[in-house]
Amino acid sequence: MSDDEGFDEGYDGPATVLVDGESIDVSARLAGAFDPIAGRYHWYGRVSAEHDLAPLAGKRVSLRTPHGTVDTALADLDPWGRARVEGFGTAPFEVATSLP
């Protein structure tokens, strides 16, 4: 990752959820921060799809963006049907590795 000024850490765009051999196109809004107490990066966000994600709530899935693929779970559906995703370590988006 370069030291680009104005870099917003996170991702807002198309993604794919891979579950039980099926690919589901979703829209993802993801962010994250380094947790100094845990000593690792915590990323989190929500995904939404054209169809209902409720039947997949609680399932382990892979989330793929143009920047990478991670394992996570679809959880905590909000009133708009968006599922929460989160993880520790490598994020499915670019993360700045140096201070500006």
N, C-alpha and C positions, 0 to 999 in steps of 0.2 A: 504494500500500500504506500502510495506517495504522500508527501506532505501538502496536498492540495488545500489551499485556503477555501473556507466556506464548505468544507466537507460535512455533510449531515450524516451521522452514523445511523444506519437503519436501512429499511427497504420498504417501498410502497409500489406494488406492481403485480404482474401475473406470476403465478406459481402453479405447481402441480402437487396434489396429494396422491400418494401411491398407497393403496390398501387392498389386501386380498387379491392381488393381481390386476386391480382396476386402477386406471389413471383418472383423476378428477381435476379439471381445470378450476382454479380458485383465484381469488384476488387476495393478496397478503399485505398486511401493514405490520411491519416488524421493527423493533428497536432493541436496544440493549445497553448494558453498562458493565464495567469491570467491578466486581464485588471484592473490595480489598480484604474484608474479613474472611471470606471463603477462599480468596486467592485465585478466583477464576471468573471468566466472563459469563454473565447471565443475559440471555436474549429471550424475548417474549413478544407476543402480539396476537393478532386475530386473523383468521382466514374466513372468507365468505365464498359461496358458490351459487350458481344459478338454481341448483336444486337443494333440497333440505339436507343439512348435515346432521340433523338430530339422530338418525339411525346409526351414525358412526361415532357418536359421543362416547368417550372413554376408550376408544380403540387406539392401539399403537399404529402409527403410520410413518411414512417417510414424506418429508416436505422438500420439494425441489424448487429452487429458484435459478436464475441464470448464473448465480455465484456459488452454488453448491447444494448438496443434499444432506439432510440431517434426519435423525429419528426423533420422534416426539409423539405426543398423544393429542387427540382432539378432545377438548374438555370445556366445561363451563360455558355453555351456549348463552349468549346474551339475548335480549328481547328481539333483536333483528336477525337471529339465526347464525351469527358469526361465532365460530369456535375459537377458544383460546388455545394457543400453542406456546411452548416454552422449552428451554433447554439450557444446559451449562456447557461451556467449552466453545468449540467451533460453531460459529453462527452461519446461517444460510445467506449471508450478505457480507459485503466488505466491511472490515473493521479497521479503524486507524490504529497503527501500532507505534506511532510517535506523536509527540506533542507538536502543535503548530508553532 
